[in-house]
Amino acid sequence: MNTENTKAQMRKGILEFCILSLIDHREMYVSDLIEELKKGHLDVVEGTLYPLLTRLKNAEFLSYRWEESTGGPPRKYYQITEKGKSFLAELQITWTELTVSVNKITKPSNI
């Protein structure tokens, strides 16, 4: 079994949650998101991020605004919507329940 593939699948599974959490703190440009995700040791490329942002926008969890750039094309800044905040709250509850369960199961004392 390929460990790297399993780890990649686990990271992909929580990427929406991480992106919504970051944008909930402040509106963000794609390069800001990539930088913040890297700080958390989640290396994500634009080719992965753009389709995910589009899906979140189409689900009305995110909106965006264009801002002119002094050194290039206009930039798209993403904001979380009220619907996105509600979805994020549900994800937070699920994440908390999941981490408690996984930690309980994987503790060495349970073996």
C-alpha positions as CSV (number, residue, x, y, z in Angstrom):
1,M,0.0,0.0,0.0
2,N,1.3,3.5,-0.9
3,T,1.7,5.6,2.3
4,E,2.1,8.8,0.3
5,N,-1.2,8.3,-1.5
6,T,-3.0,7.7,1.8
7,K,-1.5,10.8,3.4
8,A,-2.5,12.9,0.3
9,Q,-6.1,11.6,0.5
10,M,-6.2,12.6,4.2
11,R,-5.0,16.1,3.4
12,K,-7.4,16.5,0.5
13,G,-10.3,15.5,2.8
14,I,-9.7,18.4,5.2
15,L,-8.7,21.1,2.7
16,E,-12.1,22.7,2.3
17,F,-12.3,23.0,6.1
18,C,-8.8,24.6,6.3
19,I,-9.6,27.0,3.4
20,L,-12.9,28.2,4.9
21,S,-11.2,28.5,8.3
22,L,-8.5,30.8,6.9
23,I,-10.9,32.9,4.9
24,D,-13.2,33.2,7.9
25,H,-10.4,35.2,9.6
26,R,-9.9,37.6,6.7
27,E,-10.4,37.9,2.9
28,M,-7.6,36.3,1.0
29,Y,-5.9,36.1,-2.4
30,V,-4.9,32.7,-3.7
31,S,-1.2,33.3,-2.9
32,D,-2.1,34.3,0.7
33,L,-4.0,31.0,1.0
34,I,-1.1,29.0,-0.4
35,E,1.3,30.7,2.0
36,E,-0.9,30.1,5.1
37,L,-1.5,26.5,4.1
38,K,2.3,26.0,3.8
39,K,2.8,27.4,7.3
40,G,0.5,24.6,8.5
41,H,2.5,22.1,6.4
42,L,-0.2,21.6,3.8
43,D,1.5,22.1,0.5
44,V,-1.1,23.0,-2.1
45,V,-0.6,24.1,-5.6
46,E,-2.7,26.6,-7.5
47,G,-4.0,23.8,-9.8
48,T,-5.6,22.1,-6.8
49,L,-6.8,25.3,-5.1
50,Y,-8.6,27.1,-8.0
51,P,-11.1,24.3,-8.7
52,L,-11.8,24.0,-4.9
53,L,-12.4,27.7,-4.6
54,T,-14.7,27.6,-7.6
55,R,-16.7,24.7,-6.0
56,L,-17.0,26.7,-2.7
57,K,-18.1,29.8,-4.6
58,N,-20.6,27.9,-6.7
59,A,-22.0,26.4,-3.4
60,E,-22.3,30.0,-2.2
61,F,-19.9,29.4,0.7
62,L,-17.5,32.0,-0.7
63,S,-17.8,35.2,-2.7
64,Y,-15.0,37.3,-4.2
65,R,-14.1,40.8,-5.3
66,W,-11.6,42.0,-7.8
67,E,-8.9,44.4,-6.8
68,E,-6.5,46.2,-9.2
69,S,-2.9,45.3,-8.8
70,T,0.0,47.7,-9.2
71,G,2.3,45.0,-10.7
72,G,0.1,42.8,-12.8
73,P,-3.4,41.6,-13.5
74,P,-6.3,42.3,-11.0
75,R,-6.5,40.0,-8.0
76,K,-9.5,38.0,-6.8
77,Y,-10.0,38.3,-3.1
78,Y,-12.2,35.7,-1.5
79,Q,-14.6,36.2,1.4
80,I,-16.7,33.8,3.4
81,T,-20.5,34.2,3.1
82,E,-23.1,33.7,5.8
83,K,-23.9,30.3,4.2
84,G,-20.2,29.5,4.3
85,K,-20.0,30.5,8.0
86,S,-22.8,28.1,8.8
87,F,-21.2,25.3,6.8
88,L,-17.8,26.0,8.5
89,A,-19.5,25.8,11.9
90,E,-20.9,22.3,11.0
91,L,-17.4,21.3,9.8
92,Q,-15.9,22.5,13.0
93,I,-18.3,20.3,15.0
94,T,-17.6,17.3,12.8
95,W,-13.8,17.9,13.0
96,T,-13.9,18.0,16.8
97,E,-16.0,14.8,17.0
98,L,-13.7,13.1,14.5
99,T,-10.5,14.1,16.2
100,V,-11.8,13.0,19.6
101,S,-12.8,9.6,18.2
102,V,-9.6,9.1,16.3
103,N,-7.5,10.1,19.3
104,K,-9.4,7.7,21.5
105,I,-9.0,4.8,19.1
106,T,-5.3,5.4,18.3
107,K,-4.1,6.0,21.8
108,P,-1.5,3.3,22.7
109,S,-3.4,2.5,26.0
110,N,-6.4,1.2,23.9
111,I,-4.4,-1.5,22.2
